[in-house]
């Protein structure tokens, strides 16, 4: 428990001092070339993680299905809500739990688990207003997009 508190404290203090943490940025997944495994539907999921001026983590997610309906949501969490753990092999894992309301008033919960350059996005709707959008949520394993400087 003490280790988690120290890691959380270091993480919270290091963000403003060291610039942007390496796990911020854009993560993507698509089924290009494997559409037949997904009912001949082209799917893309894009997740963006950034810090607002107050230091909160901003989450933005868009899920695109063609043909079908697109869905998207935003959420934010405080840095103290981030759980940081370390695997036995020394790999650090960040877990960002969140709640959301999407553009069609569906509500739900989610969790982002970041390990190195991957993000496992798990989204569950708890209140469905628009089923066509809600069905696009689930679990996606995304890879960090590398941006040229």
Secondary structure, DSSP 8 states (H G I E B T S, - for coil): -HHHHHHHHHHHHHHHHH-S-TT-EEEEEE-TT-GGGGTT-EEEEEEEEEE-TTS-EEEEEEEEEESS--EEEEEEE-GGGEEEEE-TTS-EEEEEEEEEEETTS-EEEEEEEEETTEEEEEEEEEE-S-HHHHTT-SEEEEEE-----
